[in-house]
Structure formats: structure tokens, C-alpha cells
Amino acid sequence: MQPGLRNIIKRDIFIWYLLIVALAIVSLSIISYCLMVWGWWVPIIPATFGLIINAMELIALYKYDRALRLGMKTRQAVIESTFETIHNGPLQSLAKVLKLVKRRDITTQELLPQIEQELEKLNYELRGIYDFLQQEYPQQDNKLYLSNNLVISLQDNFHEILYQVYSYTLDRDFPCFKTIKVKIHAFEPIDERYLNIEQKRGIARFLEEALCNVGKHATGATKLQVTCSLFAGWYSLQIIDNGLNANPYKQGRGTQQFINLARQLKGKFRRSPLSPQGTICELSWPVISKPCKGYKKFLRSNQRATSY
């Protein structure tokens, strides 16, 4: 059973219980009054008092359970957001260090300065994240942390946020970015009425990680195309390269997060190879919260457009 449905059922049971308690109190009062009119005296105060105490206890337990669930949800959101920040920043630097350590084509004297440089960068990134997380939660909740020098407000226009993420990520030191000669980007304005802060953060993180993957794995890529467009009632954020990716179907923690994000958006996520070579990574979602009938038309159009 889904958590949302479970909460609705619990709330309905709670409401029905209160109604039954109220009905029982009213019924006892009416019955006692009628019996007194007929000459019978039946004490109802103890029974009524017991029902009221039970109702008060139930209300307190319900509020405690609700506050506990809200706290757990907030805690989980903070954990996910922190992991995404670390995954797209320090973990990328750590991966570069591990890759350097495994190299056998350079001497130790040449290797040590590079490792030292990357470790200093890693230390700087981790300290920056720590300083950011020290802020009060409401202040960091509507911001997207990219680096010590770049923290984006998620209240800005979303297509401008995507462009800032695009520009920042392409400036990072990834080996496959160095061979790219042609860069095409286009970010259309997005209707943000149906996107909450967490969804906007998730889409921006998707763009950042997809570009990081191009920088790490798209060997020999010379062309990169990044677009966010609207067609047939669906927004599509596409990252397309013409590099040689040894394992485009590999699924890690980031892939699972994007699948979950697509599910939250009532949308689709795909990452697949292109012919003769290249990879497309795409996140698409409907303009409104319910999927529209135009998705098949939208998908056919994308398949024609990504012949690359």
C-alpha cells in the first residue's frame, strides 16, 4: 500500500472514531434524560467522562504520529538533498583521484602533484558543503548549492537556473569536455506552477549529473546538445553527445534517483545509445500533473529528432 493512501485511511479512521465517540456521548445523554423523565436515574457522567478522555488521548496520539511522520519526511528530504550535493561535487573529485591512483603510464613523481591538487580541491568542496548546511533549514531549502562561489536561488526563473547549471558544469575539469568543439543549448521558459522546490532541485541535479557523465564517459565526443523544450504538452530536457560510451546502460544510485524523480513528475526517464555512436539522456514530464495523451506523439517526434 502506498504511503499516501495509508495516511488517508488512517485519517478517515480517526475522523470516524471521533464521530462515533460524539454520537455515543449524545446518545447517552438523550437516553439518560428520557429515563429520568420516566423516573429512572442512570448516571452517565462516568461513561461520558471516559469517552472524552479516550477521545483526547486519540487526538494527542494522532498529532504525535503526524508530527513524527513529518519529521521523518523532512529528515529524508535533507538526506537526499545532501547526498545529491556530495554526489555531484566531492564524489566526482574523489573518482578522479581513484582514477589517477590506478594509472600506470606515469611515474610517482608526476602523479603525486596531481593527486595533491585533487585532494585539496576535495577538501575545499567538502568544507563548502559543510558551511552551506550550517545555514538555517528554510534558507537552504530554496537554494541549489553548486560550489562555494555559486549558490542558486530556486525562486528564479527555472530556464535561467538550468542555464546556470549548464554553464557551471561545462566549466568543470572533466577529460571528455576537452574534445568537444560544438556546443548547442536552448532552454525554453517553463511553466513552474506545477513544480515544487524539490522537483525543481531534482531536475537541475539531473542536468548537472547528466553533463558530468558526458564529461567522464563520452570518449572522443566532439558535439554536445542540451535542450529543454515543450512539445505536445510535454517538457523534454535532453542531453545528447556523440562520444563513445562503453556502458550507456549502467545503472547506479544517480539513475535510480532519476527514475524516482520521473515517477514524482508523472513523467519518463531514459538513457540509451545512439547510432552510430553517442548517448541520449532525457527527462520528460507533462505540463500538468497528469500525463496527457500527447506523449506518444511527443516520443515519435523525439525519435526522429535524435538521429544525430
Secondary structure, DSSP 8 states (H G I E B T S, - for coil): --HHHHHHHHHHHHHHHHHHHHHHHHHHHHHHHHHHHTT-----HHHHHHHHHHHHHHHHHHHHHHHHHHHHHHHHHHHHHHHHHHHHTHHHHHHHHHHHHT--SS-HHHHHHHHHHHHHHHHHHHHHHHHHHTS-HHHHHTEEEEETTEEEETTS-HHHHHHHHHHHHHTS--GGGGG--EEEEEE-----TT--HHHHHHHHHHHHHHHHHHHHH-BT--EEEEEEEEETTEEEEEEEE-SB-S-TT---HHHHHHHHHHHHTT-EEEEEE-SSS-EEEEEEEESSSS--TTHHHHHHHHHHHTT-
